[in-house]
Amino acid sequence: MNPSGLILAAVLLTIAAKPNESSLVTDYLVAVIRSLASRYPGVHQCVFFGAQLKGGAFVGTALGQVLQDPRLDFATRSVITMNFREENAEVLRYPLVLLIEVERISENVRNFLSNTNMFDPCYWNHLKNNKIDIDVTGVAPDEKSEATAFETMETSLVSGDVFAVPRSAVSMVQLFMMPFSWQVWTTLALILAMAEIVHLLFPCSLKNDPILLVLCGLEKYDLHRSGQLEKFLLMPLIVLMFFAICAYETKLLSLMTSKPAAKTIRTIQELVDSGIQIKANLLTDFLLINNTMIRNSLINATVDIFNMDMVHAYLLEQSTAEHFCTRYYDPDQRIHR
């Protein structure tokens, strides 16, 4: 299955049906699954999820009949419960159909989820004012149930995901332009242009061409016998260009012996335009497929941050990227390690 293909994830919610309606519910679910499966090629998989299952079986429910229905023999069927863990996510492949049994859907109608601020304003100010990144003075489970318990760690750090993008090799034109920044190139060009304009305005006072003399050392007239204006204008230029050329040659030789890199890609659009493919584990980073901008640039692969190939881009957590990218690239020297 092409990993960039459309992810099929249909969530079918069922409630406890009366005995005379159970067959209708089963037929409906089977018909929907077969209709969805007919639209996409590949090995299809039906995943049955039940929070309150005992022994991994749907006993006396519509989903139990769907699970055993012979009309779905073309698809692989799996059952998961609340004990399902992330390391077992390999069983979820695409295209898949996820069937969830919802029990007591209309009971306790007053028990709705509501957004709650987990931080007390005073405690949040305590984190910011005292410059505390992570507070581990108290860690406790929020639930007594082993299946749904989770631990909290208060922190003021903001984290996110970033793309680690390799820098491609520079062209010959870029290589010869890299020793100086654009500000230096602009300054040198303006100085030479102004000297050439003065030479054109006063050809009798400036008998030597400033550009040919300063850059190539060609004298039409002996500079020692020239006038004061010509000496005053050309002598500082000769000294300036001598040091500039020496610095340029030294920097150019160092770039030719190392591996210079091109300009940094800073936006997702620049990444897409560059044609660099993105390696990602689509079993864990499956939300990337829903991103229409980068969907066609994805390659399904196992990501190893210790052995990135310097050819493809990788999706990393920001703090991880800041630590590991220095293993591959020196931002100060702008060269690969």
LINCOR-V329005 format. One record per pair of residues at least 24 apart in sequence whose ideal C-beta (glycine too) atoms are under 8 Angstrom apart, sorted by sequence separation. I is the first residue (numbers start at 1). J is the second residue. D is the distance in Angstrom with one decimal. If there is no record, write none. Layout:
<<I/J/D> <I/J/D>>
//
This chain:
<<132/156/6.6> <133/157/5.3> <205/229/4.9> <206/230/5.0> <210/234/6.2> <214/238/5.7> <269/293/7.4> <279/303/6.0> <56/81/6.5> <205/230/6.3> <213/238/7.4> <268/293/6.0> <272/297/6.0> <10/36/5.6> <46/72/6.5> <53/79/7.1> <208/234/6.7> <215/241/6.4> <268/294/6.5> <271/297/7.5> <310/336/7.1> <127/154/7.1> <202/229/7.3> <206/233/6.8> <210/237/6.5> <214/241/4.8> <288/315/7.0> <8/36/6.1> <53/81/4.7> <127/155/7.7> <128/156/6.0> <206/234/7.8> <46/75/5.1> <48/77/6.9> <50/79/7.4> <127/156/4.2> <44/74/7.0> <45/75/6.1> <46/76/7.1> <47/77/7.9> <48/78/7.0> <49/79/7.9> <51/81/7.0> <285/315/6.0> <8/39/7.7> <44/75/4.2> <45/76/4.5> <46/77/4.7> <47/78/5.1> <48/79/4.7> <49/80/5.4> <50/81/6.1> <51/82/5.3> <123/154/7.5> <8/40/5.6> <43/75/7.9> <44/76/7.3> <45/77/7.5> <46/78/7.3> <47/79/7.8> <48/80/7.3> <49/81/7.5> <124/156/7.7> <29/62/6.7> <33/66/7.7> <43/76/6.8> <45/78/6.7> <47/80/6.2> <66/99/6.8> <279/312/4.4> <6/40/6.8> <29/63/7.6> <118/152/7.8> <278/312/6.5> <279/313/7.1> <280/314/7.4> <5/40/7.3> <49/84/7.9> <119/154/7.5> <198/233/6.5> <276/311/7.9> <277/312/5.1> <278/313/4.6> <279/314/5.6> <280/315/5.3> <8/44/8.0> <26/62/5.5> <30/66/6.1> <63/99/5.8> <276/312/6.7> <277/313/7.1> <278/314/7.3> <5/42/7.8> <25/62/4.2> <29/66/4.9> <34/71/6.9> <37/74/7.1> <276/313/5.2> <278/315/6.8> <34/72/7.6> <37/75/6.4> <63/101/4.9> <195/233/6.3> <26/65/4.4> <30/69/5.4> <33/72/6.3> <62/101/7.9> <195/234/7.6> <1/41/7.5> <22/62/5.7> <26/66/5.6> <61/101/6.1> <1/42/4.2> <30/71/5.3> <1/43/7.5> <23/65/7.8> <30/72/6.3> <33/75/7.3> <195/237/6.1> <271/313/6.3> <22/65/6.7> <26/69/6.6> <58/101/6.5> <47/91/7.5> <16/61/6.9> <17/62/5.7> <47/92/6.5> <192/237/7.9> <45/91/7.8> <191/237/7.1> <14/61/7.5> <45/92/7.6> <14/62/5.0> <45/93/5.8> <14/63/6.1> <47/96/5.9> <49/98/6.4> <191/240/7.5> <43/93/7.5> <45/95/7.7> <46/96/7.2> <47/97/7.2> <49/99/6.9> <50/100/7.6> <44/95/5.7> <45/96/4.5> <46/97/4.9> <47/98/5.0> <48/99/5.1> <49/100/4.8> <50/101/4.8> <52/103/6.3> <42/94/7.4> <44/96/7.0> <45/97/7.4> <46/98/8.0> <47/99/7.0> <49/101/7.4> <51/103/7.9> <42/95/5.6> <44/97/7.0> <46/99/6.4> <48/101/7.6> <40/95/4.7> <188/244/6.6> <37/95/7.6> <36/95/7.9> <37/97/7.4> <36/97/6.1> <33/97/5.4> <83/147/6.4> <82/147/4.4> <82/148/7.0> <179/247/7.4> <180/248/6.7> <261/329/7.1> <179/248/5.0> <29/99/7.1> <180/251/7.8> <179/251/3.7> <178/251/7.7> <179/252/5.2> <261/334/5.8> <260/334/6.5> <261/335/6.7> <258/333/7.7> <260/335/6.2> <261/336/6.3> <176/252/7.1> <179/255/6.9> <259/335/5.5> <175/252/7.7> <178/255/6.0> <258/335/4.6> <259/336/4.5> <175/255/6.2> <175/256/7.4> <178/260/6.0> <12/97/7.6> <14/99/7.6> <175/260/6.4> <8/94/6.6> <12/98/7.9> <174/260/7.8> <7/94/5.1> <8/95/3.6> <9/96/6.3> <10/97/5.2> <11/98/5.6> <12/99/5.0> <13/100/6.1> <14/101/5.8> <15/102/6.4> <16/103/7.0> <7/95/7.0> <8/96/6.4> <9/97/7.5> <10/98/6.9> <11/99/7.7> <12/100/7.1> <14/102/6.9> <15/103/7.7> <174/262/6.6> <5/94/7.2> <6/95/7.6> <8/97/6.8> <9/98/5.7> <11/100/5.9> <13/102/5.0> <5/95/7.7> <15/105/5.3> <169/259/7.3> <170/260/5.1> <3/94/7.9> <169/260/7.5> <170/261/6.9> <1/93/7.6> <13/105/7.6> <169/261/7.3> <170/262/5.0> <1/94/6.2> <168/261/7.3> <169/262/7.0> <1/95/7.2> <167/261/3.4> <168/262/5.0> <167/262/5.3> <167/263/7.8> <167/264/6.7> <167/265/7.9> <165/264/8.0> <165/265/4.8> <163/268/7.3> <165/271/5.9> <168/274/7.6> <163/271/6.2> <168/276/8.0> <165/274/7.8> <166/276/7.2> <165/276/6.2> <163/278/6.9> <166/308/7.8> <164/308/6.9> <166/310/4.6> <166/311/6.3> <166/312/7.5> <166/313/7.1> <165/313/4.5> <164/313/6.4> <163/313/5.1> <164/314/4.6> <163/314/7.1> <164/315/7.8> <163/315/5.9> <164/316/5.2> <162/315/7.7> <163/316/7.7> <161/315/5.7> <162/316/6.2> <161/316/6.9> <162/317/7.8> <161/317/5.9> <162/318/5.0> <160/317/7.7> <161/318/6.7> <164/321/5.2> <159/317/6.4> <160/318/5.2> <159/318/5.7> <162/321/5.1> <159/319/6.3> <164/324/7.8> <164/325/5.8> <166/328/7.7> <167/329/6.9> <167/336/7.5> <94/282/7.8> <93/283/7.7> <92/283/6.8> <94/286/7.9> <90/283/6.3> <89/283/5.3> <89/284/6.4> <86/284/7.7> <3/282/5.0> <7/286/6.6> <7/289/5.4> <6/289/7.9> <7/290/7.3> <4/289/6.8> <3/289/7.4> <4/295/5.6> <4/296/6.1> <4/298/5.4> <3/298/6.3> <3/299/7.3> <3/300/3.5>>
//
